[in-house]
Amino acid sequence: MAKIFAIEDYPPIRDLLSEELTEEGNVVVSTGDPNLIPEMLRTFEPDLMILDPYVRGEIRWELLERIKNQKPHLPILIFADPYKEDPHQFQVDGWVAKSFLFDDLKQKIIKILEKPLWNPA
């Protein structure tokens, strides 16, 4: 069982994503409000974050930067329309094209969570 924090602006997709991942045995917390991210990261302590960088009609890559500054070792999976040669693809642990078939997303989550976390100690 993993603790997954999902950021998705569109409520029906957010609800469906949460439901699908919860049915897989995960504990899922989600929001569409980027202002809640810092507090939720502190209180929920997720094992993985799923991020759609589109918020209110624009790409908000500074969200990724803020998350990485707060939790540099948190695995992040982008769940959004595919981009060609986007420089942000190297800042995350995976990228899954948004679809209502969650098989690709679930497989990526399993692969990311199976990786040992880097520990600088």
Phi and psi in radians as a Rosetta constraint file:
Dihedral C 1 N 2 CA 2 C 2 CIRCULARHARMONIC -1.958 0.35
Dihedral N 2 CA 2 C 2 N 3 CIRCULARHARMONIC 2.660 0.35
Dihedral C 2 N 3 CA 3 C 3 CIRCULARHARMONIC -1.692 0.35
Dihedral N 3 CA 3 C 3 N 4 CIRCULARHARMONIC 2.025 0.35
Dihedral C 3 N 4 CA 4 C 4 CIRCULARHARMONIC -2.060 0.35
Dihedral N 4 CA 4 C 4 N 5 CIRCULARHARMONIC 2.288 0.35
Dihedral C 4 N 5 CA 5 C 5 CIRCULARHARMONIC -1.921 0.35
Dihedral N 5 CA 5 C 5 N 6 CIRCULARHARMONIC 2.069 0.35
Dihedral C 5 N 6 CA 6 C 6 CIRCULARHARMONIC -1.940 0.35
Dihedral N 6 CA 6 C 6 N 7 CIRCULARHARMONIC 2.297 0.35
Dihedral C 6 N 7 CA 7 C 7 CIRCULARHARMONIC -1.945 0.35
Dihedral N 7 CA 7 C 7 N 8 CIRCULARHARMONIC 1.961 0.35
Dihedral C 7 N 8 CA 8 C 8 CIRCULARHARMONIC -2.539 0.35
Dihedral N 8 CA 8 C 8 N 9 CIRCULARHARMONIC 2.187 0.35
Dihedral C 8 N 9 CA 9 C 9 CIRCULARHARMONIC -1.279 0.35
Dihedral N 9 CA 9 C 9 N 10 CIRCULARHARMONIC -0.567 0.35
Dihedral C 9 N 10 CA 10 C 10 CIRCULARHARMONIC -1.596 0.35
Dihedral N 10 CA 10 C 10 N 11 CIRCULARHARMONIC 1.957 0.35
Dihedral C 10 N 11 CA 11 C 11 CIRCULARHARMONIC -0.928 0.35
Dihedral N 11 CA 11 C 11 N 12 CIRCULARHARMONIC -0.781 0.35
Dihedral C 11 N 12 CA 12 C 12 CIRCULARHARMONIC -1.088 0.35
Dihedral N 12 CA 12 C 12 N 13 CIRCULARHARMONIC -0.670 0.35
Dihedral C 12 N 13 CA 13 C 13 CIRCULARHARMONIC -1.211 0.35
Dihedral N 13 CA 13 C 13 N 14 CIRCULARHARMONIC -0.725 0.35
Dihedral C 13 N 14 CA 14 C 14 CIRCULARHARMONIC -1.038 0.35
Dihedral N 14 CA 14 C 14 N 15 CIRCULARHARMONIC -0.781 0.35
Dihedral C 14 N 15 CA 15 C 15 CIRCULARHARMONIC -1.151 0.35
Dihedral N 15 CA 15 C 15 N 16 CIRCULARHARMONIC -0.758 0.35
Dihedral C 15 N 16 CA 16 C 16 CIRCULARHARMONIC -1.147 0.35
Dihedral N 16 CA 16 C 16 N 17 CIRCULARHARMONIC -0.729 0.35
Dihedral C 16 N 17 CA 17 C 17 CIRCULARHARMONIC -1.066 0.35
Dihedral N 17 CA 17 C 17 N 18 CIRCULARHARMONIC -0.832 0.35
Dihedral C 17 N 18 CA 18 C 18 CIRCULARHARMONIC -1.056 0.35
Dihedral N 18 CA 18 C 18 N 19 CIRCULARHARMONIC -0.772 0.35
Dihedral C 18 N 19 CA 19 C 19 CIRCULARHARMONIC -1.094 0.35
Dihedral N 19 CA 19 C 19 N 20 CIRCULARHARMONIC -0.814 0.35
Dihedral C 19 N 20 CA 20 C 20 CIRCULARHARMONIC -1.062 0.35
Dihedral N 20 CA 20 C 20 N 21 CIRCULARHARMONIC -0.803 0.35
Dihedral C 20 N 21 CA 21 C 21 CIRCULARHARMONIC -1.261 0.35
Dihedral N 21 CA 21 C 21 N 22 CIRCULARHARMONIC -0.550 0.35
Dihedral C 21 N 22 CA 22 C 22 CIRCULARHARMONIC -1.180 0.35
Dihedral N 22 CA 22 C 22 N 23 CIRCULARHARMONIC -0.690 0.35
Dihedral C 22 N 23 CA 23 C 23 CIRCULARHARMONIC -1.100 0.35
Dihedral N 23 CA 23 C 23 N 24 CIRCULARHARMONIC -0.409 0.35
Dihedral C 23 N 24 CA 24 C 24 CIRCULARHARMONIC -1.436 0.35
Dihedral N 24 CA 24 C 24 N 25 CIRCULARHARMONIC -0.004 0.35
Dihedral C 24 N 25 CA 25 C 25 CIRCULARHARMONIC 1.705 0.35
Dihedral N 25 CA 25 C 25 N 26 CIRCULARHARMONIC 0.165 0.35
Dihedral C 25 N 26 CA 26 C 26 CIRCULARHARMONIC -1.600 0.35
Dihedral N 26 CA 26 C 26 N 27 CIRCULARHARMONIC 2.760 0.35
Dihedral C 26 N 27 CA 27 C 27 CIRCULARHARMONIC -1.714 0.35
Dihedral N 27 CA 27 C 27 N 28 CIRCULARHARMONIC 2.119 0.35
Dihedral C 27 N 28 CA 28 C 28 CIRCULARHARMONIC -2.125 0.35
Dihedral N 28 CA 28 C 28 N 29 CIRCULARHARMONIC 2.298 0.35
Dihedral C 28 N 29 CA 29 C 29 CIRCULARHARMONIC -2.113 0.35
Dihedral N 29 CA 29 C 29 N 30 CIRCULARHARMONIC 2.390 0.35
Dihedral C 29 N 30 CA 30 C 30 CIRCULARHARMONIC -2.457 0.35
Dihedral N 30 CA 30 C 30 N 31 CIRCULARHARMONIC 2.746 0.35
Dihedral C 30 N 31 CA 31 C 31 CIRCULARHARMONIC -2.697 0.35
Dihedral N 31 CA 31 C 31 N 32 CIRCULARHARMONIC 2.783 0.35
Dihedral C 31 N 32 CA 32 C 32 CIRCULARHARMONIC -1.984 0.35
Dihedral N 32 CA 32 C 32 N 33 CIRCULARHARMONIC 0.000 0.35
Dihedral C 32 N 33 CA 33 C 33 CIRCULARHARMONIC -1.747 0.35
Dihedral N 33 CA 33 C 33 N 34 CIRCULARHARMONIC 1.879 0.35
Dihedral C 33 N 34 CA 34 C 34 CIRCULARHARMONIC -1.090 0.35
Dihedral N 34 CA 34 C 34 N 35 CIRCULARHARMONIC -0.369 0.35
Dihedral C 34 N 35 CA 35 C 35 CIRCULARHARMONIC -1.209 0.35
Dihedral N 35 CA 35 C 35 N 36 CIRCULARHARMONIC -0.336 0.35
Dihedral C 35 N 36 CA 36 C 36 CIRCULARHARMONIC -1.517 0.35
Dihedral N 36 CA 36 C 36 N 37 CIRCULARHARMONIC -0.191 0.35
Dihedral C 36 N 37 CA 37 C 37 CIRCULARHARMONIC -0.999 0.35
Dihedral N 37 CA 37 C 37 N 38 CIRCULARHARMONIC -0.914 0.35
Dihedral C 37 N 38 CA 38 C 38 CIRCULARHARMONIC -1.000 0.35
Dihedral N 38 CA 38 C 38 N 39 CIRCULARHARMONIC -0.787 0.35
Dihedral C 38 N 39 CA 39 C 39 CIRCULARHARMONIC -1.166 0.35
Dihedral N 39 CA 39 C 39 N 40 CIRCULARHARMONIC -0.715 0.35
Dihedral C 39 N 40 CA 40 C 40 CIRCULARHARMONIC -1.180 0.35
Dihedral N 40 CA 40 C 40 N 41 CIRCULARHARMONIC -0.596 0.35
Dihedral C 40 N 41 CA 41 C 41 CIRCULARHARMONIC -1.122 0.35
Dihedral N 41 CA 41 C 41 N 42 CIRCULARHARMONIC -0.672 0.35
Dihedral C 41 N 42 CA 42 C 42 CIRCULARHARMONIC -1.220 0.35
Dihedral N 42 CA 42 C 42 N 43 CIRCULARHARMONIC -0.768 0.35
Dihedral C 42 N 43 CA 43 C 43 CIRCULARHARMONIC -1.492 0.35
Dihedral N 43 CA 43 C 43 N 44 CIRCULARHARMONIC -0.551 0.35
Dihedral C 43 N 44 CA 44 C 44 CIRCULARHARMONIC -1.590 0.35
Dihedral N 44 CA 44 C 44 N 45 CIRCULARHARMONIC -0.522 0.35
Dihedral C 44 N 45 CA 45 C 45 CIRCULARHARMONIC 0.881 0.35
Dihedral N 45 CA 45 C 45 N 46 CIRCULARHARMONIC 1.134 0.35
Dihedral C 45 N 46 CA 46 C 46 CIRCULARHARMONIC -1.238 0.35
Dihedral N 46 CA 46 C 46 N 47 CIRCULARHARMONIC 2.746 0.35
Dihedral C 46 N 47 CA 47 C 47 CIRCULARHARMONIC -1.515 0.35
Dihedral N 47 CA 47 C 47 N 48 CIRCULARHARMONIC -0.387 0.35
Dihedral C 47 N 48 CA 48 C 48 CIRCULARHARMONIC -2.719 0.35
Dihedral N 48 CA 48 C 48 N 49 CIRCULARHARMONIC 2.552 0.35
Dihedral C 48 N 49 CA 49 C 49 CIRCULARHARMONIC -2.089 0.35
Dihedral N 49 CA 49 C 49 N 50 CIRCULARHARMONIC 2.376 0.35
Dihedral C 49 N 50 CA 50 C 50 CIRCULARHARMONIC -1.889 0.35
Dihedral N 50 CA 50 C 50 N 51 CIRCULARHARMONIC 2.170 0.35
Dihedral C 50 N 51 CA 51 C 51 CIRCULARHARMONIC -2.211 0.35
Dihedral N 51 CA 51 C 51 N 52 CIRCULARHARMONIC 2.198 0.35
Dihedral C 51 N 52 CA 52 C 52 CIRCULARHARMONIC -1.790 0.35
Dihedral N 52 CA 52 C 52 N 53 CIRCULARHARMONIC 1.972 0.35
Dihedral C 52 N 53 CA 53 C 53 CIRCULARHARMONIC -1.282 0.35
Dihedral N 53 CA 53 C 53 N 54 CIRCULARHARMONIC -0.104 0.35
Dihedral C 53 N 54 CA 54 C 54 CIRCULARHARMONIC -1.395 0.35
Dihedral N 54 CA 54 C 54 N 55 CIRCULARHARMONIC 2.088 0.35
Dihedral C 54 N 55 CA 55 C 55 CIRCULARHARMONIC -2.312 0.35
Dihedral N 55 CA 55 C 55 N 56 CIRCULARHARMONIC 2.116 0.35
Dihedral C 55 N 56 CA 56 C 56 CIRCULARHARMONIC 0.900 0.35
Dihedral N 56 CA 56 C 56 N 57 CIRCULARHARMONIC 0.791 0.35
Dihedral C 56 N 57 CA 57 C 57 CIRCULARHARMONIC 1.466 0.35
Dihedral N 57 CA 57 C 57 N 58 CIRCULARHARMONIC 0.060 0.35
Dihedral C 57 N 58 CA 58 C 58 CIRCULARHARMONIC -2.388 0.35
Dihedral N 58 CA 58 C 58 N 59 CIRCULARHARMONIC 2.706 0.35
Dihedral C 58 N 59 CA 59 C 59 CIRCULARHARMONIC -1.382 0.35
Dihedral N 59 CA 59 C 59 N 60 CIRCULARHARMONIC 2.256 0.35
Dihedral C 59 N 60 CA 60 C 60 CIRCULARHARMONIC -2.098 0.35
Dihedral N 60 CA 60 C 60 N 61 CIRCULARHARMONIC 1.297 0.35
Dihedral C 60 N 61 CA 61 C 61 CIRCULARHARMONIC -1.198 0.35
Dihedral N 61 CA 61 C 61 N 62 CIRCULARHARMONIC -0.313 0.35
Dihedral C 61 N 62 CA 62 C 62 CIRCULARHARMONIC -1.136 0.35
Dihedral N 62 CA 62 C 62 N 63 CIRCULARHARMONIC -0.386 0.35
Dihedral C 62 N 63 CA 63 C 63 CIRCULARHARMONIC -1.074 0.35
Dihedral N 63 CA 63 C 63 N 64 CIRCULARHARMONIC -0.761 0.35
Dihedral C 63 N 64 CA 64 C 64 CIRCULARHARMONIC -1.074 0.35
Dihedral N 64 CA 64 C 64 N 65 CIRCULARHARMONIC -0.765 0.35
Dihedral C 64 N 65 CA 65 C 65 CIRCULARHARMONIC -1.079 0.35
Dihedral N 65 CA 65 C 65 N 66 CIRCULARHARMONIC -0.764 0.35
Dihedral C 65 N 66 CA 66 C 66 CIRCULARHARMONIC -1.120 0.35
Dihedral N 66 CA 66 C 66 N 67 CIRCULARHARMONIC -0.723 0.35
Dihedral C 66 N 67 CA 67 C 67 CIRCULARHARMONIC -1.121 0.35
Dihedral N 67 CA 67 C 67 N 68 CIRCULARHARMONIC -0.803 0.35
Dihedral C 67 N 68 CA 68 C 68 CIRCULARHARMONIC -1.113 0.35
Dihedral N 68 CA 68 C 68 N 69 CIRCULARHARMONIC -0.591 0.35
Dihedral C 68 N 69 CA 69 C 69 CIRCULARHARMONIC -1.191 0.35
Dihedral N 69 CA 69 C 69 N 70 CIRCULARHARMONIC -0.663 0.35
Dihedral C 69 N 70 CA 70 C 70 CIRCULARHARMONIC -1.375 0.35
Dihedral N 70 CA 70 C 70 N 71 CIRCULARHARMONIC -0.704 0.35
Dihedral C 70 N 71 CA 71 C 71 CIRCULARHARMONIC -2.348 0.35
Dihedral N 71 CA 71 C 71 N 72 CIRCULARHARMONIC 1.337 0.35
Dihedral C 71 N 72 CA 72 C 72 CIRCULARHARMONIC -1.069 0.35
Dihedral N 72 CA 72 C 72 N 73 CIRCULARHARMONIC -0.418 0.35
Dihedral C 72 N 73 CA 73 C 73 CIRCULARHARMONIC -1.799 0.35
Dihedral N 73 CA 73 C 73 N 74 CIRCULARHARMONIC 0.085 0.35
Dihedral C 73 N 74 CA 74 C 74 CIRCULARHARMONIC -1.265 0.35
Dihedral N 74 CA 74 C 74 N 75 CIRCULARHARMONIC 2.146 0.35
Dihedral C 74 N 75 CA 75 C 75 CIRCULARHARMONIC -1.135 0.35
Dihedral N 75 CA 75 C 75 N 76 CIRCULARHARMONIC 2.350 0.35
Dihedral C 75 N 76 CA 76 C 76 CIRCULARHARMONIC -2.189 0.35
Dihedral N 76 CA 76 C 76 N 77 CIRCULARHARMONIC 2.295 0.35
Dihedral C 76 N 77 CA 77 C 77 CIRCULARHARMONIC -2.040 0.35
Dihedral N 77 CA 77 C 77 N 78 CIRCULARHARMONIC 2.103 0.35
Dihedral C 77 N 78 CA 78 C 78 CIRCULARHARMONIC -1.419 0.35
Dihedral N 78 CA 78 C 78 N 79 CIRCULARHARMONIC 2.292 0.35
Dihedral C 78 N 79 CA 79 C 79 CIRCULARHARMONIC -2.126 0.35
Dihedral N 79 CA 79 C 79 N 80 CIRCULARHARMONIC 1.555 0.35
Dihedral C 79 N 80 CA 80 C 80 CIRCULARHARMONIC -2.752 0.35
Dihedral N 80 CA 80 C 80 N 81 CIRCULARHARMONIC 3.031 0.35
Dihedral C 80 N 81 CA 81 C 81 CIRCULARHARMONIC -1.024 0.35
Dihedral N 81 CA 81 C 81 N 82 CIRCULARHARMONIC 2.502 0.35
Dihedral C 81 N 82 CA 82 C 82 CIRCULARHARMONIC -1.195 0.35
Dihedral N 82 CA 82 C 82 N 83 CIRCULARHARMONIC 2.602 0.35
Dihedral C 82 N 83 CA 83 C 83 CIRCULARHARMONIC -2.144 0.35
Dihedral N 83 CA 83 C 83 N 84 CIRCULARHARMONIC 2.609 0.35
Dihedral C 83 N 84 CA 84 C 84 CIRCULARHARMONIC -1.635 0.35
Dihedral N 84 CA 84 C 84 N 85 CIRCULARHARMONIC 2.197 0.35
Dihedral C 84 N 85 CA 85 C 85 CIRCULARHARMONIC 0.892 0.35
Dihedral N 85 CA 85 C 85 N 86 CIRCULARHARMONIC 0.739 0.35
Dihedral C 85 N 86 CA 86 C 86 CIRCULARHARMONIC -1.347 0.35
Dihedral N 86 CA 86 C 86 N 87 CIRCULARHARMONIC 2.260 0.35
Dihedral C 86 N 87 CA 87 C 87 CIRCULARHARMONIC -1.117 0.35
Dihedral N 87 CA 87 C 87 N 88 CIRCULARHARMONIC -0.351 0.35
Dihedral C 87 N 88 CA 88 C 88 CIRCULARHARMONIC -1.282 0.35
Dihedral N 88 CA 88 C 88 N 89 CIRCULARHARMONIC -0.264 0.35
Dihedral C 88 N 89 CA 89 C 89 CIRCULARHARMONIC -1.094 0.35
Dihedral N 89 CA 89 C 89 N 90 CIRCULARHARMONIC -0.373 0.35
Dihedral C 89 N 90 CA 90 C 90 CIRCULARHARMONIC -1.537 0.35
Dihedral N 90 CA 90 C 90 N 91 CIRCULARHARMONIC -0.094 0.35
Dihedral C 90 N 91 CA 91 C 91 CIRCULARHARMONIC -1.695 0.35
Dihedral N 91 CA 91 C 91 N 92 CIRCULARHARMONIC -0.078 0.35
Dihedral C 91 N 92 CA 92 C 92 CIRCULARHARMONIC -2.133 0.35
Dihedral N 92 CA 92 C 92 N 93 CIRCULARHARMONIC 2.957 0.35
Dihedral C 92 N 93 CA 93 C 93 CIRCULARHARMONIC -1.594 0.35
Dihedral N 93 CA 93 C 93 N 94 CIRCULARHARMONIC -0.157 0.35
Dihedral C 93 N 94 CA 94 C 94 CIRCULARHARMONIC 3.138 0.35
Dihedral N 94 CA 94 C 94 N 95 CIRCULARHARMONIC 2.853 0.35
Dihedral C 94 N 95 CA 95 C 95 CIRCULARHARMONIC -2.456 0.35
Dihedral N 95 CA 95 C 95 N 96 CIRCULARHARMONIC 2.163 0.35
Dihedral C 95 N 96 CA 96 C 96 CIRCULARHARMONIC -2.143 0.35
Dihedral N 96 CA 96 C 96 N 97 CIRCULARHARMONIC 2.266 0.35
Dihedral C 96 N 97 CA 97 C 97 CIRCULARHARMONIC -1.141 0.35
Dihedral N 97 CA 97 C 97 N 98 CIRCULARHARMONIC 2.332 0.35
Dihedral C 97 N 98 CA 98 C 98 CIRCULARHARMONIC -1.120 0.35
Dihedral N 98 CA 98 C 98 N 99 CIRCULARHARMONIC 2.274 0.35
Dihedral C 98 N 99 CA 99 C 99 CIRCULARHARMONIC -2.708 0.35
Dihedral N 99 CA 99 C 99 N 100 CIRCULARHARMONIC 2.717 0.35
Dihedral C 99 N 100 CA 100 C 100 CIRCULARHARMONIC -1.475 0.35
Dihedral N 100 CA 100 C 100 N 101 CIRCULARHARMONIC -0.054 0.35
Dihedral C 100 N 101 CA 101 C 101 CIRCULARHARMONIC -1.681 0.35
Dihedral N 101 CA 101 C 101 N 102 CIRCULARHARMONIC 1.974 0.35
Dihedral C 101 N 102 CA 102 C 102 CIRCULARHARMONIC -1.596 0.35
Dihedral N 102 CA 102 C 102 N 103 CIRCULARHARMONIC 0.191 0.35
Dihedral C 102 N 103 CA 103 C 103 CIRCULARHARMONIC -1.052 0.35
Dihedral N 103 CA 103 C 103 N 104 CIRCULARHARMONIC -0.828 0.35
Dihedral C 103 N 104 CA 104 C 104 CIRCULARHARMONIC -1.060 0.35
Dihedral N 104 CA 104 C 104 N 105 CIRCULARHARMONIC -0.758 0.35
Dihedral C 104 N 105 CA 105 C 105 CIRCULARHARMONIC -1.073 0.35
Dihedral N 105 CA 105 C 105 N 106 CIRCULARHARMONIC -0.806 0.35
Dihedral C 105 N 106 CA 106 C 106 CIRCULARHARMONIC -1.095 0.35
Dihedral N 106 CA 106 C 106 N 107 CIRCULARHARMONIC -0.718 0.35
Dihedral C 106 N 107 CA 107 C 107 CIRCULARHARMONIC -1.138 0.35
Dihedral N 107 CA 107 C 107 N 108 CIRCULARHARMONIC -0.705 0.35
Dihedral C 107 N 108 CA 108 C 108 CIRCULARHARMONIC -1.113 0.35
Dihedral N 108 CA 108 C 108 N 109 CIRCULARHARMONIC -0.718 0.35
Dihedral C 108 N 109 CA 109 C 109 CIRCULARHARMONIC -1.047 0.35
Dihedral N 109 CA 109 C 109 N 110 CIRCULARHARMONIC -0.808 0.35
Dihedral C 109 N 110 CA 110 C 110 CIRCULARHARMONIC -1.044 0.35
Dihedral N 110 CA 110 C 110 N 111 CIRCULARHARMONIC -0.798 0.35
Dihedral C 110 N 111 CA 111 C 111 CIRCULARHARMONIC -1.103 0.35
Dihedral N 111 CA 111 C 111 N 112 CIRCULARHARMONIC -0.750 0.35
Dihedral C 111 N 112 CA 112 C 112 CIRCULARHARMONIC -1.150 0.35
Dihedral N 112 CA 112 C 112 N 113 CIRCULARHARMONIC -0.757 0.35
Dihedral C 112 N 113 CA 113 C 113 CIRCULARHARMONIC -1.278 0.35
Dihedral N 113 CA 113 C 113 N 114 CIRCULARHARMONIC -0.341 0.35
Dihedral C 113 N 114 CA 114 C 114 CIRCULARHARMONIC -1.355 0.35
Dihedral N 114 CA 114 C 114 N 115 CIRCULARHARMONIC -0.372 0.35
Dihedral C 114 N 115 CA 115 C 115 CIRCULARHARMONIC -1.200 0.35
Dihedral N 115 CA 115 C 115 N 116 CIRCULARHARMONIC 2.423 0.35
Dihedral C 115 N 116 CA 116 C 116 CIRCULARHARMONIC -1.208 0.35
Dihedral N 116 CA 116 C 116 N 117 CIRCULARHARMONIC 2.450 0.35
Dihedral C 116 N 117 CA 117 C 117 CIRCULARHARMONIC -1.315 0.35
Dihedral N 117 CA 117 C 117 N 118 CIRCULARHARMONIC 2.421 0.35
Dihedral C 117 N 118 CA 118 C 118 CIRCULARHARMONIC -1.237 0.35
Dihedral N 118 CA 118 C 118 N 119 CIRCULARHARMONIC 2.282 0.35
Dihedral C 118 N 119 CA 119 C 119 CIRCULARHARMONIC -2.226 0.35
Dihedral N 119 CA 119 C 119 N 120 CIRCULARHARMONIC 1.948 0.35
Dihedral C 119 N 120 CA 120 C 120 CIRCULARHARMONIC -1.261 0.35
Dihedral N 120 CA 120 C 120 N 121 CIRCULARHARMONIC -0.092 0.35
